Amino acid sequence: MASLHLSKNGDFTSNLRDLMWQKQENRVTGVEETLDRINQLPDALLVQILSLLPTRDAVASSVLSRRWRYLWNSIDNFHFVVRNDDKAENFISFEDHVLAHCTCPKIRKFKLDLNGMSNREFELIISLWNSFAVERNVEDVVFMCSFDDEVLYYKWPPSSMCTCSSLITLDWSCCTFDKESVIEWKSLKSLKLQYIMFDDDDIVNLLSCCPALETMELSLFEGFCRVEITSSNLKRLTLESHKWPCSGEEDSLEIFCPTSSAFGYFRIPWTYQV
């Protein structure tokens, strides 16, 4: 361990400089040793590690060395998040660049967090990005955006996603159900929606199109007063922050469940386990 002392001529600055230089050398040596150990790992494992990082950080790893330059092209987990200092055009350009260089045949998770951006700026590009994910047989989709006056402008689900047979979990916010959509989600097991506009028929249609659905969570929703559960696979239904429709009708929310006559009718069950 280096020691710091005051020399006879009082050259304290020189000793301090030597100590700082030695610590810096030790730090650099430690980083190099760590990188050497990491570089001994096979490419497939390095790609798995990069897939766990935010996509921006995974792409930044390309500057580490020649070997790392193209590793991020093979990641199968994408997490795009808008930062406070991001401009819309820069963010779009970055994501387009990443997706254009993606070589993985299957996307495990595709998360898009647009909180902080104006919703209308991404109307067309969101559809294109989702189409890309569907083409790569995405399993898990998360979409988040800012809640503002335009929050219900989006029609959901995107047409490119309506017949995505690979979809297992879906988490979406800020939209209005598109009555003209033809949904066929045979593999979907978990559905989470917030800031959503439904009516009674929309709920029926949605549930009928998801025969494998096991969990459904709705929060900050409005437009319906009745939910009829026809699937025996649904194990958990969570409803939170229901905004009653201004129709003059009784302020109640009815839940009909065929699994047990004792559970046939419920009024405002915020969380209900079938």
Backbone as JSON, one array per atom type, in Angstrom:
{
  "sequence": "MASLHLSKNGDFTSNLRDLMWQKQENRVTGVEETLDRINQLPDALLVQILSLLPTRDAVASSVLSRRWRYLWNSIDNFHFVVRNDDKAENFISFEDHVLAHCTCPKIRKFKLDLNGMSNREFELIISLWNSFAVERNVEDVVFMCSFDDEVLYYKWPPSSMCTCSSLITLDWSCCTFDKESVIEWKSLKSLKLQYIMFDDDDIVNLLSCCPALETMELSLFEGFCRVEITSSNLKRLTLESHKWPCSGEEDSLEIFCPTSSAFGYFRIPWTYQV",
  "N": [[0.86, -1.19, 0.0], [0.55, 2.2, -0.81], [2.2, 4.96, 0.79], [1.87, 8.16, 2.32], [3.96, 10.83, 2.91], [5.69, 13.61, 4.4], [8.39, 15.09, 2.95], [11.84, 15.99, 3.74], [12.38, 18.48, 2.67], [9.95, 19.52, 2.55], [8.33, 18.8, 0.41], [5.47, 18.24, -0.16], [3.53, 18.25, -2.15], [4.66, 16.84, -4.29], [4.82, 14.24, -3.29], [2.1, 13.71, -2.92], [1.21, 13.8, -5.55], [2.55, 11.58, -6.59], [1.3, 9.52, -5.15], [-1.39, 9.72, -6.03], [-1.05, 9.13, -8.74], [-0.19, 6.49, -8.58], [-2.45, 5.24, -7.5], [-4.21, 5.69, -9.58], [-3.05, 4.15, -11.6], [-3.37, 1.61, -10.47], [-6.15, 1.46, -10.49], [-6.77, 1.51, -13.23], [-5.46, -0.8, -13.99], [-7.02, -2.68, -12.62], [-9.49, -2.42, -13.93], [-8.76, -3.25, -16.5], [-8.09, -5.91, -15.99], [-10.57, -6.9, -15.24], [-12.01, -6.54, -17.65], [-10.56, -8.28, -19.24], [-11.27, -10.75, -18.14], [-14.0, -10.77, -18.68], [-13.94, -10.74, -21.45], [-13.19, -13.29, -21.99], [-15.44, -14.75, -21.99], [-17.94, -16.53, -23.93], [-19.38, -15.35, -27.06], [-22.18, -15.67, -27.2], [-23.02, -15.66, -24.53], [-22.23, -13.11, -23.73], [-23.94, -11.59, -25.31], [-26.37, -12.24, -24.12], [-26.02, -10.98, -21.66], [-25.85, -8.29, -22.47], [-28.43, -8.02, -23.4], [-29.88, -7.68, -21.13], [-29.51, -5.12, -20.37], [-30.5, -1.59, -20.51], [-31.35, -0.56, -23.79], [-29.91, 1.56, -24.9], [-27.55, 1.56, -23.41], [-26.56, -0.94, -24.07], [-25.95, -0.62, -26.79], [-23.96, 1.29, -26.55], [-21.84, -0.21, -25.67], [-20.37, -0.95, -27.83], [-18.11, 0.51, -28.24], [-16.1, -0.51, -26.73], [-14.25, -2.43, -27.7], [-12.87, -3.96, -30.69], [-14.03, -6.47, -30.88], [-16.43, -6.17, -29.49], [-17.9, -4.55, -31.06], [-20.07, -5.24, -32.73], [-21.66, -6.88, -31.2], [-24.03, -6.1, -29.89], [-25.9, -6.11, -31.87], [-27.18, -8.52, -31.86], [-28.9, -8.72, -29.69], [-31.88, -9.69, -27.9], [-33.69, -8.43, -26.38], [-35.33, -5.48, -25.97], [-35.26, -2.22, -24.73], [-36.4, 0.78, -24.92], [-36.21, 4.01, -23.84], [-37.33, 7.28, -23.27], [-35.37, 10.05, -22.45], [-35.0, 12.94, -20.3], [-33.65, 14.98, -21.66], [-33.91, 14.34, -24.3], [-34.6, 14.82, -27.75], [-37.38, 14.51, -29.96], [-36.85, 13.81, -32.68], [-34.23, 12.88, -32.53], [-34.43, 10.71, -30.82], [-36.12, 9.02, -32.28], [-34.5, 8.58, -34.52], [-32.38, 7.19, -33.34], [-33.64, 4.8, -32.41], [-34.61, 3.76, -34.84], [-32.17, 3.24, -36.07], [-31.12, 1.23, -34.4], [-33.02, -0.87, -34.67], [-32.8, -1.34, -37.38], [-30.37, -2.61, -37.55], [-30.69, -4.91, -36.2], [-30.22, -8.36, -35.72], [-31.28, -10.6, -34.57], [-33.48, -13.39, -34.73], [-35.75, -13.65, -33.21], [-37.61, -11.75, -30.93], [-37.54, -11.32, -27.54], [-38.47, -9.5, -25.55], [-40.05, -6.35, -25.88], [-39.91, -3.15, -25.07], [-41.24, 0.04, -24.82], [-40.89, 3.21, -23.78], [-42.31, 6.19, -23.66], [-42.72, 8.33, -22.02], [-42.86, 11.73, -21.3], [-42.7, 12.7, -23.83], [-44.52, 14.29, -26.49], [-47.52, 12.8, -27.46], [-48.55, 12.73, -30.12], [-46.36, 13.03, -31.73], [-45.34, 10.56, -32.25], [-47.13, 8.99, -33.57], [-47.27, 7.59, -36.14], [-44.8, 6.27, -36.22], [-44.81, 4.56, -34.04], [-46.51, 2.49, -34.79], [-44.98, 1.36, -36.86], [-42.72, 0.46, -35.44], [-43.88, -1.44, -33.75], [-44.75, -3.25, -35.66], [-42.33, -4.24, -36.54], [-41.49, -5.64, -34.24], [-43.48, -7.6, -34.08], [-43.04, -9.02, -36.43], [-40.71, -10.25, -35.72], [-41.55, -12.18, -33.99], [-42.32, -11.44, -31.3], [-42.59, -11.83, -27.74], [-43.19, -10.5, -25.35], [-44.61, -7.43, -24.74], [-44.35, -4.04, -23.89], [-45.77, -0.93, -23.54], [-45.53, 2.46, -22.87], [-46.67, 5.73, -22.25], [-46.98, 9.35, -22.05], [-49.54, 10.79, -20.01], [-51.93, 12.9, -21.17], [-53.95, 15.48, -22.66], [-54.29, 14.24, -25.05], [-54.37, 11.61, -24.61], [-56.15, 9.52, -25.13], [-56.12, 9.29, -27.81], [-54.9, 7.35, -29.36], [-55.72, 4.42, -31.17], [-56.4, 1.24, -30.08], [-55.97, -2.31, -30.25], [-52.78, -1.93, -32.05], [-52.95, -2.46, -35.56], [-51.06, -4.17, -36.64], [-50.5, -5.85, -34.58], [-52.68, -7.35, -33.94], [-53.08, -10.05, -34.66], [-50.98, -11.43, -33.54], [-49.45, -14.27, -32.92], [-47.43, -15.09, -31.26], [-47.42, -13.62, -28.98], [-47.29, -13.31, -25.49], [-47.35, -11.86, -23.06], [-48.77, -8.67, -22.41], [-48.56, -5.26, -21.93], [-50.01, -2.21, -21.77], [-50.59, 1.3, -22.21], [-52.75, 4.17, -22.18], [-55.03, 4.63, -24.34], [-57.77, 4.02, -26.67], [-60.15, 1.51, -27.18], [-60.23, -0.16, -30.27], [-62.94, -0.72, -32.13], [-63.15, -1.9, -34.6], [-61.12, -3.65, -34.85], [-59.76, -6.92, -35.33], [-59.07, -9.31, -33.24], [-56.77, -11.87, -32.37], [-55.4, -13.57, -30.17], [-54.03, -16.16, -29.29], [-52.07, -17.17, -27.61], [-51.75, -15.43, -25.54], [-51.27, -14.74, -22.14], [-51.12, -12.91, -20.08], [-52.49, -9.76, -19.47], [-52.28, -6.32, -19.22], [-53.63, -3.22, -18.74], [-53.8, 0.33, -18.78], [-55.18, 3.62, -18.26], [-57.4, 3.46, -20.12], [-60.08, 3.23, -22.49], [-63.09, 1.63, -22.58], [-66.11, -0.11, -23.59], [-69.0, -2.05, -22.58], [-69.37, -4.09, -24.52], [-66.86, -4.13, -25.7], [-65.21, -5.27, -23.74], [-66.23, -7.87, -23.63], [-65.67, -8.77, -26.23], [-62.87, -8.6, -26.21], [-62.06, -10.44, -24.2], [-63.06, -12.8, -25.29], [-61.35, -13.18, -27.36], [-59.01, -14.0, -26.32], [-58.29, -16.82, -25.39], [-56.47, -18.18, -23.76], [-55.92, -16.56, -21.66], [-54.81, -15.73, -18.43], [-54.38, -13.81, -16.5], [-55.64, -10.58, -15.93], [-55.33, -7.11, -15.75], [-56.73, -4.04, -15.07], [-56.44, -0.59, -14.92], [-57.24, 2.76, -13.99], [-59.45, 3.2, -15.79], [-62.38, 3.48, -17.93], [-65.84, 3.65, -19.04], [-67.31, 1.27, -19.1], [-69.64, -0.9, -17.41], [-70.01, -3.49, -16.81], [-68.71, -6.75, -16.59], [-68.27, -9.79, -18.06], [-67.16, -12.93, -17.44], [-66.15, -15.54, -19.32], [-64.27, -17.42, -19.73], [-62.63, -20.25, -18.43], [-60.0, -20.29, -17.85], [-59.07, -17.9, -16.85], [-57.56, -16.67, -14.07], [-57.03, -14.55, -12.4], [-58.36, -11.36, -11.86], [-57.92, -7.97, -11.86], [-59.04, -4.85, -10.93], [-58.72, -1.42, -10.9], [-59.22, 1.88, -9.79], [-61.64, 2.82, -11.21], [-63.44, 4.88, -13.38], [-66.54, 6.18, -13.26], [-69.03, 5.98, -15.81], [-70.68, 8.82, -17.2], [-73.63, 8.55, -17.26], [-75.91, 8.64, -15.86], [-76.78, 6.31, -14.8], [-76.91, 3.69, -12.3], [-74.23, 3.79, -10.04], [-72.32, 1.36, -10.32], [-70.37, -1.63, -10.67], [-70.49, -4.54, -12.37], [-69.59, -7.91, -12.06], [-69.55, -10.91, -13.67], [-69.14, -14.3, -13.22], [-68.59, -17.56, -14.34], [-67.56, -19.71, -12.95], [-68.38, -20.36, -10.39], [-71.43, -20.46, -8.64], [-71.67, -19.04, -6.33], [-70.03, -16.94, -6.71], [-71.23, -15.3, -8.53], [-72.05, -12.58, -8.85], [-70.69, -9.39, -8.4], [-70.04, -6.3, -6.8], [-68.17, -3.59, -7.51], [-65.49, -4.91, -7.2], [-62.35, -4.4, -6.45], [-60.0, -5.92, -6.49], [-60.0, -9.16, -7.55], [-59.93, -12.6, -7.11], [-60.37, -15.36, -9.07]],
  "CA": [[0.0, 0.0, 0.0], [1.34, 3.43, -0.89], [2.12, 5.81, 1.97], [2.06, 9.57, 2.05], [4.75, 11.46, 3.96], [6.24, 14.93, 4.09], [9.85, 14.98, 2.83], [12.58, 16.96, 4.53], [12.3, 19.81, 2.06], [8.54, 19.94, 2.56], [7.74, 18.58, -0.91], [4.24, 17.49, 0.04], [2.82, 18.16, -3.43], [5.27, 15.78, -5.09], [4.39, 12.96, -2.72], [0.67, 13.54, -3.21], [1.09, 13.5, -6.98], [2.98, 10.18, -6.77], [0.28, 8.64, -4.6], [-2.55, 9.75, -6.93], [-0.67, 8.43, -9.96], [-0.15, 5.06, -8.29], [-3.83, 4.77, -7.37], [-4.81, 5.68, -10.91], [-2.52, 2.98, -12.29], [-4.02, 0.43, -9.91], [-7.53, 1.44, -10.94], [-6.76, 1.13, -14.64], [-5.09, -2.22, -14.05], [-8.18, -3.46, -12.19], [-10.48, -2.41, -15.01], [-8.25, -4.07, -17.59], [-8.2, -7.3, -15.58], [-12.0, -7.25, -15.32], [-12.35, -6.66, -19.06], [-9.94, -9.51, -19.74], [-12.09, -11.89, -17.7], [-15.26, -10.72, -19.43], [-13.66, -11.07, -22.85], [-13.0, -14.72, -22.1], [-16.77, -15.36, -22.12], [-18.35, -16.71, -25.34], [-20.22, -14.28, -27.59], [-23.59, -15.91, -26.88], [-23.26, -15.23, -23.15], [-22.11, -11.66, -23.72], [-25.17, -11.06, -25.89], [-27.4, -12.37, -23.09], [-25.78, -9.93, -20.68], [-26.23, -7.02, -23.1], [-29.89, -8.0, -23.54], [-30.44, -7.3, -19.84], [-29.27, -3.7, -20.17], [-31.24, -0.67, -21.38], [-30.8, -0.67, -25.15], [-28.92, 2.62, -25.13], [-26.29, 1.12, -22.81], [-26.07, -2.08, -24.85], [-25.35, -0.08, -28.01], [-22.75, 2.01, -26.16], [-20.75, -1.18, -25.44], [-19.66, -1.17, -29.09], [-16.85, 1.26, -28.25], [-15.13, -1.16, -25.84], [-13.18, -3.04, -28.49], [-13.33, -4.44, -32.0], [-14.89, -7.64, -30.69], [-17.72, -5.75, -28.96], [-18.5, -3.57, -31.96], [-21.34, -5.69, -33.32], [-22.36, -7.83, -30.32], [-25.37, -5.62, -29.55], [-26.82, -6.39, -32.98], [-27.86, -9.8, -31.65], [-29.72, -8.74, -28.48], [-33.28, -10.04, -28.13], [-34.5, -7.71, -25.39], [-35.19, -4.06, -26.29], [-35.87, -1.28, -23.79], [-36.19, 2.14, -25.38], [-36.82, 4.96, -22.9], [-37.05, 8.69, -23.54], [-34.78, 10.8, -21.34], [-35.48, 14.33, -20.19], [-33.0, 15.87, -22.63], [-34.06, 13.8, -25.64], [-35.49, 15.41, -28.75], [-38.14, 13.46, -30.63], [-36.19, 13.34, -33.9], [-33.02, 12.13, -32.16], [-34.85, 9.43, -30.26], [-36.62, 8.21, -33.4], [-33.35, 8.2, -35.33], [-31.63, 6.16, -32.61], [-34.37, 3.53, -32.42], [-34.58, 3.26, -36.21], [-30.83, 2.69, -36.3], [-30.98, -0.03, -33.66], [-33.86, -1.91, -35.27], [-32.28, -1.64, -38.71], [-29.18, -3.45, -37.43], [-31.02, -6.09, -35.39], [-30.05, -9.62, -36.45], [-31.9, -11.73, -33.87], [-34.7, -13.81, -35.42], [-36.88, -13.63, -32.29], [-37.51, -10.76, -29.86], [-38.15, -11.8, -26.3], [-39.22, -8.41, -24.93], [-39.97, -5.06, -26.57], [-40.47, -2.14, -24.17], [-41.15, 1.39, -25.36], [-41.31, 4.17, -22.75], [-42.31, 7.51, -24.28], [-43.1, 9.34, -21.05], [-42.13, 12.96, -21.49], [-42.82, 13.14, -25.22], [-45.87, 14.52, -26.99], [-48.0, 11.56, -28.05], [-48.78, 12.82, -31.56], [-45.09, 12.99, -32.44], [-44.95, 9.19, -32.49], [-48.3, 8.25, -34.03], [-46.96, 6.67, -37.22], [-43.6, 5.48, -35.96], [-45.14, 3.5, -33.07], [-47.05, 1.38, -35.58], [-43.87, 0.72, -37.57], [-41.88, -0.25, -34.46], [-44.61, -2.63, -33.32], [-44.73, -4.19, -36.78], [-41.01, -4.88, -36.5], [-41.48, -6.6, -33.14], [-44.36, -8.72, -34.43], [-42.35, -9.8, -37.46], [-39.67, -11.04, -35.04], [-42.22, -13.1, -33.05], [-42.16, -10.92, -29.95], [-43.36, -12.52, -26.71], [-43.58, -9.59, -24.27], [-44.65, -6.05, -25.22], [-44.71, -3.01, -22.92], [-45.84, 0.4, -24.14], [-45.87, 3.48, -21.89], [-46.57, 7.09, -22.78], [-47.45, 10.39, -21.14], [-50.98, 11.02, -19.93], [-52.28, 14.29, -21.38], [-55.25, 15.64, -23.32], [-54.34, 13.4, -26.24], [-54.05, 10.27, -24.16], [-57.04, 8.52, -25.73], [-56.09, 9.48, -29.26], [-54.47, 6.11, -30.0], [-56.63, 3.3, -31.28], [-55.71, 0.04, -29.62], [-54.54, -2.54, -30.44], [-52.27, -1.63, -33.39], [-53.38, -3.48, -36.52], [-49.98, -5.14, -36.85], [-50.38, -6.72, -33.42], [-53.96, -8.01, -33.67], [-53.02, -11.51, -34.84], [-49.63, -11.86, -33.15], [-49.61, -15.55, -32.25], [-46.33, -15.33, -30.32], [-47.57, -12.72, -27.84], [-47.61, -13.98, -24.23], [-47.72, -10.81, -22.11], [-48.98, -7.36, -23.05], [-48.76, -4.17, -20.97], [-50.21, -1.05, -22.64], [-51.24, 2.43, -21.54], [-53.2, 5.36, -22.91], [-55.62, 4.32, -25.64], [-59.18, 3.69, -26.78], [-60.29, 0.24, -27.89], [-60.67, -0.04, -31.66], [-64.02, -1.67, -32.33], [-63.02, -2.56, -35.89], [-60.0, -4.58, -34.81], [-60.05, -8.36, -35.23], [-57.98, -9.8, -32.39], [-56.61, -13.32, -32.24], [-54.25, -13.78, -29.31], [-54.22, -17.52, -28.76], [-51.04, -17.51, -26.62], [-51.67, -14.38, -24.52], [-51.59, -15.2, -20.79], [-51.2, -11.79, -19.14], [-52.86, -8.5, -20.11], [-52.33, -5.21, -18.28], [-53.99, -1.99, -19.45], [-54.11, 1.48, -17.94], [-55.69, 4.76, -19.03], [-58.03, 2.77, -21.24], [-61.49, 3.49, -22.68], [-63.81, 0.45, -23.05], [-67.52, -0.24, -23.22], [-69.31, -3.43, -22.18], [-69.14, -5.01, -25.64], [-65.42, -4.23, -25.92], [-64.67, -6.23, -22.78], [-66.65, -9.21, -24.07], [-64.89, -9.12, -27.43], [-61.47, -8.77, -25.85], [-61.89, -11.7, -23.48], [-63.34, -13.92, -26.19], [-60.22, -13.32, -28.3], [-57.83, -14.42, -25.55], [-58.72, -18.03, -24.7], [-55.47, -18.67, -22.81], [-55.64, -15.5, -20.7], [-54.84, -16.13, -17.03], [-54.35, -12.62, -15.64], [-55.99, -9.31, -16.56], [-55.31, -5.98, -14.84], [-57.18, -2.79, -15.66], [-56.35, 0.52, -13.97], [-57.56, 4.06, -14.57], [-60.25, 2.87, -16.97], [-63.74, 3.98, -17.89], [-66.68, 3.38, -20.19], [-68.12, 0.06, -19.0], [-70.22, -1.18, -16.09], [-70.28, -4.92, -16.68], [-67.68, -7.65, -17.1], [-68.71, -11.18, -18.02], [-66.02, -13.82, -17.63], [-66.6, -16.8, -19.9], [-63.14, -18.35, -19.82], [-62.28, -20.93, -17.18], [-58.56, -20.15, -17.65], [-58.77, -16.66, -16.16], [-57.35, -16.93, -12.65], [-56.98, -13.33, -11.61], [-58.86, -10.14, -12.47], [-57.65, -6.84, -10.98], [-59.61, -3.6, -11.41], [-58.29, -0.35, -10.0], [-59.51, 3.27, -10.2], [-62.65, 2.87, -12.26], [-64.13, 6.16, -13.49], [-67.89, 5.83, -13.66], [-69.57, 6.68, -16.98], [-71.65, 9.86, -16.84], [-74.85, 8.2, -17.99], [-77.06, 8.72, -14.97], [-77.12, 4.98, -14.3], [-76.42, 3.36, -10.97], [-72.78, 3.7, -9.97], [-71.93, 0.01, -9.92], [-69.61, -2.4, -11.63], [-70.91, -5.92, -12.21], [-68.67, -8.95, -12.52], [-70.2, -12.21, -13.76], [-68.14, -15.36, -13.35], [-69.29, -18.84, -14.45], [-66.88, -20.81, -12.26], [-69.07, -20.72, -9.15], [-72.65, -19.68, -8.47], [-71.47, -18.15, -5.18], [-69.28, -15.79, -7.17], [-71.91, -14.86, -9.74], [-72.23, -11.14, -8.99], [-69.88, -8.58, -7.49], [-70.17, -4.86, -6.98], [-66.91, -2.89, -7.29], [-64.41, -5.71, -6.63], [-61.11, -3.83, -6.99], [-59.13, -7.04, -6.82], [-60.81, -10.36, -7.37], [-59.3, -13.83, -7.52], [-61.38, -16.36, -9.45]],
  "C": [[0.89, 1.24, 0.0], [1.14, 4.26, 0.36], [2.43, 7.24, 1.57], [2.84, 10.19, 3.2], [5.29, 12.79, 3.47], [7.75, 14.83, 4.07], [10.52, 16.12, 3.59], [12.45, 18.36, 3.95], [10.85, 20.29, 1.94], [7.84, 19.73, 1.24], [6.5, 17.7, -0.79], [3.51, 17.26, -1.28], [3.36, 17.02, -4.28], [4.84, 14.41, -4.59], [2.92, 12.68, -3.02], [0.45, 13.16, -4.66], [1.48, 12.05, -7.25], [1.92, 9.21, -6.29], [-0.94, 8.57, -5.53], [-2.25, 9.0, -8.22], [-0.67, 6.92, -9.75], [-1.56, 4.49, -8.17], [-4.52, 4.71, -8.72], [-4.33, 4.47, -11.71], [-3.19, 1.71, -11.79], [-5.46, 0.31, -10.39], [-7.63, 0.99, -12.38], [-6.43, -0.34, -14.78], [-6.26, -3.1, -13.66], [-9.24, -3.54, -13.25], [-10.04, -3.32, -16.15], [-8.37, -5.56, -17.24], [-9.65, -7.77, -15.65], [-12.43, -7.45, -16.77], [-11.77, -7.93, -19.66], [-10.77, -10.73, -19.37], [-13.4, -11.94, -18.47], [-15.04, -11.15, -20.87], [-13.42, -12.55, -23.06], [-14.34, -15.46, -22.25], [-17.12, -15.52, -23.6], [-19.31, -15.59, -25.77], [-21.68, -14.45, -27.18], [-23.92, -15.44, -25.47], [-23.15, -13.72, -23.03], [-23.37, -10.99, -24.28], [-26.32, -11.15, -24.88], [-27.25, -11.28, -22.04], [-26.21, -8.58, -21.24], [-27.75, -6.9, -23.22], [-30.58, -7.58, -22.25], [-30.31, -5.8, -19.57], [-30.28, -2.85, -20.94], [-30.57, -0.63, -22.74], [-29.74, 0.38, -25.43], [-27.56, 2.22, -24.58], [-25.7, -0.06, -23.58], [-25.37, -1.61, -26.12], [-24.02, 0.62, -27.69], [-21.57, 1.07, -25.93], [-19.91, -1.4, -26.69], [-18.31, -0.46, -29.13], [-15.76, 0.57, -27.42], [-13.95, -1.75, -26.61], [-13.75, -3.49, -29.83], [-14.27, -5.62, -31.85], [-16.3, -7.23, -30.27], [-18.51, -4.89, -29.96], [-19.89, -3.97, -32.45], [-22.11, -6.67, -32.42], [-23.8, -7.4, -30.06], [-26.37, -5.88, -30.66], [-27.67, -7.63, -32.74], [-28.74, -9.84, -30.42], [-31.18, -9.03, -28.83], [-34.23, -9.36, -27.15], [-34.27, -6.21, -25.61], [-35.95, -3.2, -25.28], [-35.49, 0.13, -24.22], [-36.92, 3.09, -24.44], [-36.38, 6.37, -23.24], [-36.47, 9.33, -22.28], [-35.22, 12.26, -21.4], [-34.89, 15.24, -21.26], [-33.11, 15.37, -24.06], [-34.98, 14.67, -26.5], [-36.15, 14.29, -29.53], [-37.39, 12.91, -31.85], [-34.94, 12.52, -33.6], [-33.38, 10.75, -31.62], [-35.33, 8.49, -31.37], [-35.47, 7.71, -34.25], [-32.55, 7.08, -34.67], [-32.35, 4.82, -32.68], [-34.42, 2.94, -33.82], [-33.24, 2.61, -36.53], [-30.66, 1.34, -35.63], [-31.77, -1.14, -34.34], [-33.37, -2.31, -36.65], [-31.09, -2.59, -38.67], [-29.43, -4.69, -36.57], [-30.92, -7.36, -36.23], [-30.72, -10.8, -35.77], [-33.21, -12.1, -34.55], [-35.95, -13.73, -34.53], [-36.64, -12.61, -31.17], [-38.25, -11.28, -28.64], [-39.02, -10.71, -25.66], [-38.98, -7.12, -25.69], [-40.68, -4.03, -25.71], [-40.19, -0.75, -24.73], [-41.74, 2.36, -24.35], [-41.17, 5.58, -23.31], [-42.75, 8.6, -23.31], [-42.22, 10.58, -21.2], [-42.19, 13.5, -22.91], [-44.29, 13.38, -25.56], [-46.34, 13.29, -27.76], [-48.11, 11.61, -29.57], [-47.48, 12.73, -32.36], [-44.72, 11.57, -32.86], [-46.07, 8.34, -33.1], [-47.96, 7.2, -35.08], [-45.82, 5.73, -36.85], [-43.87, 4.36, -34.96], [-45.66, 2.28, -33.81], [-45.94, 0.62, -36.3], [-43.0, -0.09, -36.62], [-42.58, -1.52, -33.98], [-44.65, -3.68, -34.42], [-43.42, -4.94, -36.81], [-40.98, -5.96, -35.43], [-42.32, -7.82, -33.47], [-43.7, -9.61, -35.46], [-41.26, -10.68, -36.86], [-40.26, -11.9, -33.92], [-42.03, -12.7, -31.6], [-43.08, -11.64, -28.97], [-43.93, -11.56, -25.66], [-43.49, -8.15, -24.79], [-45.1, -5.14, -24.09], [-44.68, -1.66, -23.62], [-46.32, 1.39, -23.08], [-45.73, 4.84, -22.54], [-47.17, 8.06, -21.79], [-48.97, 10.49, -21.17], [-51.24, 12.52, -20.09], [-53.62, 14.36, -22.1], [-55.4, 14.73, -24.53], [-54.23, 11.92, -25.9], [-54.91, 9.19, -24.82], [-57.09, 8.65, -27.25], [-55.75, 8.17, -29.98], [-55.6, 5.08, -30.04], [-55.85, 2.03, -30.95], [-56.59, -1.19, -29.88], [-54.09, -2.13, -31.85], [-52.62, -2.78, -34.34], [-52.32, -4.56, -36.71], [-49.9, -6.17, -35.73], [-51.62, -7.6, -33.2], [-53.91, -9.53, -33.77], [-51.63, -12.04, -34.51], [-49.73, -13.13, -32.31], [-48.53, -15.83, -31.22], [-46.49, -14.56, -29.02], [-48.04, -13.48, -26.59], [-48.04, -12.98, -23.16], [-47.79, -9.47, -22.83], [-49.33, -6.34, -21.98], [-48.83, -2.88, -21.78], [-50.92, 0.06, -21.88], [-51.69, 3.46, -22.56], [-53.78, 5.04, -24.29], [-57.14, 4.11, -25.52], [-59.31, 2.43, -27.62], [-60.86, 0.47, -29.29], [-61.7, -1.12, -31.96], [-63.9, -2.43, -33.65], [-61.88, -3.58, -35.91], [-60.47, -6.02, -34.67], [-58.87, -9.0, -34.51], [-57.97, -11.32, -32.36], [-55.29, -13.58, -31.49], [-54.37, -15.13, -28.59], [-53.23, -17.86, -27.65], [-50.98, -16.51, -25.47], [-52.13, -14.89, -23.16], [-51.76, -14.05, -19.8], [-51.46, -10.5, -19.9], [-53.0, -7.43, -19.04], [-52.55, -3.93, -19.05], [-54.26, -0.88, -18.45], [-54.4, 2.7, -18.81], [-56.35, 4.23, -20.3], [-59.52, 3.1, -21.28], [-62.14, 2.26, -23.32], [-65.3, 0.69, -22.91], [-67.79, -1.71, -22.96], [-69.02, -4.43, -23.29], [-67.64, -5.19, -25.9], [-64.79, -5.26, -25.0], [-65.0, -7.65, -23.21], [-65.81, -9.66, -25.26], [-63.44, -9.41, -27.09], [-61.24, -10.12, -25.17], [-62.12, -12.92, -24.37], [-62.19, -14.19, -27.15], [-58.94, -13.79, -27.61], [-58.15, -15.68, -24.75], [-57.74, -18.54, -23.65], [-55.19, -17.68, -21.68], [-55.83, -15.99, -19.26], [-54.92, -14.95, -16.08], [-54.71, -11.38, -16.45], [-56.04, -8.23, -15.5], [-55.72, -4.72, -15.6], [-57.08, -1.71, -14.59], [-56.59, 1.83, -14.7], [-58.32, 3.88, -15.88], [-61.65, 3.43, -16.82], [-64.52, 3.49, -19.1], [-67.52, 2.13, -20.1], [-68.56, -0.16, -17.56], [-70.38, -2.66, -15.83], [-69.15, -5.72, -17.3], [-68.21, -9.08, -16.95], [-67.54, -12.08, -18.39], [-66.53, -15.17, -18.12], [-65.5, -17.85, -19.95], [-62.83, -18.95, -18.45], [-60.78, -20.81, -16.89], [-58.19, -18.9, -16.86], [-58.72, -16.89, -14.66], [-57.37, -15.67, -11.8], [-57.44, -12.12, -12.44], [-58.67, -9.0, -11.47], [-58.17, -5.57, -11.64], [-59.28, -2.51, -10.4], [-58.62, 1.0, -10.61], [-60.43, 3.32, -11.4], [-63.35, 4.23, -12.22], [-65.51, 5.9, -14.04], [-68.34, 6.62, -14.88], [-70.66, 7.67, -16.57], [-72.96, 9.63, -17.61], [-76.09, 8.3, -17.12], [-77.46, 7.37, -14.41], [-76.52, 4.77, -12.91], [-74.9, 3.19, -11.0], [-72.37, 2.33, -9.45], [-71.16, -0.65, -11.05], [-69.9, -3.87, -11.39], [-69.88, -6.87, -12.82], [-69.41, -10.28, -12.5], [-69.15, -13.27, -14.04], [-68.82, -16.72, -13.34], [-68.7, -19.96, -13.59], [-67.59, -21.25, -10.99], [-70.31, -19.85, -8.99], [-72.51, -18.7, -7.32], [-70.74, -16.88, -5.59], [-69.93, -15.17, -8.4], [-71.98, -13.36, -9.93], [-71.4, -10.41, -7.96], [-70.08, -7.11, -7.81], [-68.85, -4.2, -6.55], [-65.87, -3.78, -6.61], [-63.06, -5.25, -7.17], [-60.09, -4.9, -7.33], [-59.89, -8.32, -6.54], [-60.07, -11.56, -7.93], [-60.35, -14.87, -7.83], [-61.04, -17.69, -8.81]]
}
